[in-house]
Amino acid sequence: MELMALDQMVRLRPSEPADSRIVLVTIDESDIQQLGQWPMSDAVLAQVISSLKQQQPRVIGLDIFRDLPVEPGHQALVEVFTSTPNLIGIEKVIETAKG
């Protein structure tokens, strides 16, 4: 009952304005159509991150999972990763049978 009451109170509170300091950059179907391939090459991803770096953000979050390089541009992407200390990426964690 307490969780139901809390949920209802959260739903009824007034909406907060969007924080203008946060910008989401997304990849949608029209972007994929324009690029002509999926996944995008490492060169394109490196270029996007470099463009974001020029805006001097406090943090860049990257939520794209890939476990293999997508040439061309893998070395450029590695260099962007190593030269961007404020880049935070996702990590895939797999639970094993041993826990």
HELIX and SHEET records of a PDB file:
HELIX    1   1 GLU A    2  LEU A   12  1                                  11    
HELIX    2   2 GLU A   29  LEU A   35  1                                   7    
HELIX    3   3 ASP A   42  LYS A   53  1                                  12    
HELIX    4   4 HIS A   74  THR A   82  1                                   9    
SHEET    1   A 2 ILE A  60  LEU A  62  0                                        
SHEET    2   A 2 LEU A  87  GLY A  89  1                                        
END                                                                             
